[in-house]
Amino acid sequence: MFDLIPRKHYEDTFKKMLKAMNEFFDEPFDSLLGNEPHSFRTDIIEKDDAYYVEAELPGFTKDDIQVEIENNYLTIRAKREEKNEAKDENRRFIRQERRYGEYVRRFYVDNINEQDIKAKLENGVLKLEIPKYQPEKSKKKQIPIE
């Protein structure tokens, strides 16, 4: 009469469904298609004194990349223009996989020292060092009594 489903199986299925829904809303439609056409892979590492960001941007030069911080949002923008080569009537693409356009990632960052952020592009990987804000420790001060 009743279908019995073991509790463990039900929980696993429910977790998988929640994960799929989270992925769907985090990356709209891209997770369903299996690609992210206007994004790039990024690793973010936290240490005691700083955050470290590594973004894969192969084929870009430092002139193609902008890194900005505004209202606690770190924005990494890379733009690749399509080359306008002279038209060749005898040439046609069989397959064109290189992508052109603008690629953008934004991250919310809080309690950082904006003035000391360092960026370096090395072998197609943009590396950012974002120091955490370290409040000055108050010094001991003697208060005179009147």
C-alpha positions as CSV (number, residue, x, y, z in Angstrom):
1,M,0.0,0.0,0.0
2,F,2.6,2.5,1.1
3,D,6.0,2.9,-0.6
4,L,8.6,2.6,2.1
5,I,11.8,4.7,1.4
6,P,14.7,4.3,3.8
7,R,15.4,7.5,5.6
8,K,19.0,7.6,4.5
9,H,18.1,7.4,0.8
10,Y,15.5,10.1,1.3
11,E,18.0,12.5,2.9
12,D,20.6,11.8,0.2
13,T,18.1,12.5,-2.6
14,F,16.9,15.7,-0.8
15,K,20.5,16.9,-0.4
16,K,21.2,16.3,-4.1
17,M,18.1,18.2,-5.1
18,L,19.1,21.2,-2.8
19,K,22.6,21.2,-4.3
20,A,21.2,21.2,-7.8
21,M,18.8,24.1,-7.0
22,N,21.7,26.1,-5.4
23,E,23.9,25.6,-8.5
24,F,21.0,26.6,-10.7
25,F,20.4,29.9,-8.9
26,D,24.1,30.6,-8.4
27,E,25.0,30.2,-12.0
28,P,21.7,30.7,-14.0
29,F,21.5,28.3,-16.9
30,D,25.2,27.9,-17.2
31,S,25.3,24.9,-14.9
32,L,22.6,23.2,-17.0
33,L,24.6,23.8,-20.2
34,G,27.9,22.8,-18.7
35,N,29.8,26.0,-19.5
36,E,30.3,29.5,-18.4
37,P,30.9,31.6,-21.5
38,H,31.5,35.0,-19.8
39,S,33.3,33.9,-16.7
40,F,36.6,32.4,-15.6
41,R,37.8,30.1,-12.9
42,T,39.0,31.6,-9.7
43,D,40.5,30.4,-6.4
44,I,40.2,32.4,-3.2
45,I,42.4,31.5,-0.3
46,E,42.2,33.1,3.2
47,K,45.2,33.4,5.5
48,D,45.5,35.2,8.8
49,D,46.8,38.4,7.3
50,A,45.4,38.5,3.7
51,Y,43.2,37.0,1.0
52,Y,44.8,35.6,-2.1
53,V,42.9,35.4,-5.4
54,E,44.1,33.5,-8.4
55,A,42.1,33.9,-11.6
56,E,42.8,31.9,-14.8
57,L,43.0,34.3,-17.7
58,P,45.0,32.6,-20.4
59,G,45.7,34.6,-23.5
60,F,45.1,38.0,-21.8
61,T,47.7,40.6,-21.4
62,K,47.8,43.0,-18.4
63,D,46.4,45.7,-20.7
64,D,43.3,43.5,-21.3
65,I,42.5,43.2,-17.6
66,Q,41.1,45.7,-15.1
67,V,40.9,45.1,-11.4
68,E,38.7,47.5,-9.3
69,I,37.4,47.8,-5.8
70,E,34.3,49.8,-5.1
71,N,31.8,49.7,-2.3
72,N,33.4,46.5,-0.9
73,Y,33.1,44.7,-4.3
74,L,36.3,43.5,-6.0
75,T,35.7,43.4,-9.8
76,I,38.0,41.6,-12.2
77,R,37.2,42.4,-15.8
78,A,39.0,41.0,-18.9
79,K,38.2,42.0,-22.4
80,R,39.2,40.4,-25.6
81,E,38.4,42.1,-28.9
82,E,37.7,40.1,-32.0
83,K,40.4,40.6,-34.5
84,N,39.1,42.3,-37.7
85,E,41.3,40.6,-40.2
86,A,41.0,41.4,-43.9
87,K,38.2,39.3,-45.4
88,D,39.5,36.3,-47.2
89,E,36.9,34.8,-49.6
90,N,38.8,31.5,-49.6
91,R,38.9,31.2,-45.9
92,R,36.0,30.0,-43.7
93,F,35.9,28.7,-40.2
94,I,35.2,25.0,-39.8
95,R,35.1,25.5,-36.0
96,Q,35.7,28.6,-33.9
97,E,36.2,28.0,-30.2
98,R,38.1,31.1,-29.1
99,R,35.8,33.4,-27.4
100,Y,35.7,37.2,-27.6
101,G,34.0,39.7,-25.4
102,E,34.1,40.8,-21.8
103,Y,34.6,38.4,-18.9
104,V,33.7,39.6,-15.4
105,R,33.8,38.3,-11.9
106,R,32.7,40.2,-8.8
107,F,33.4,39.3,-5.2
108,Y,32.2,40.9,-2.0
109,V,35.2,41.7,0.3
110,D,35.1,43.3,3.7
111,N,37.6,44.5,6.2
112,I,40.5,44.9,3.8
113,N,43.2,47.4,3.3
114,E,42.4,48.7,-0.1
115,Q,45.6,50.8,-0.5
116,D,47.9,47.8,-0.3
117,I,46.3,45.4,-2.8
118,K,48.9,43.9,-5.1
119,A,48.2,42.3,-8.5
120,K,50.5,40.3,-10.8
121,L,49.8,38.5,-14.1
122,E,52.0,35.4,-14.5
123,N,51.6,32.7,-17.1
124,G,47.9,33.4,-17.7
125,V,47.1,33.6,-14.0
126,L,46.1,36.8,-12.3
127,K,47.3,36.8,-8.7
128,L,45.9,39.3,-6.2
129,E,47.1,39.8,-2.6
130,I,44.5,41.6,-0.6
131,P,45.7,42.4,2.9
132,K,43.1,42.3,5.7
133,Y,42.4,45.5,7.7
134,Q,44.4,45.4,10.9
135,P,43.1,48.0,13.4
136,E,45.8,49.7,15.3
137,K,46.2,48.4,18.8
138,S,45.7,51.1,21.4
139,K,48.6,52.0,23.5
140,K,48.5,52.3,27.2
141,K,47.9,55.9,28.3
142,Q,48.0,57.2,31.8
143,I,44.9,59.4,32.5
144,P,45.6,62.1,35.1
145,I,43.1,62.6,37.9
146,E,42.0,66.1,38.7
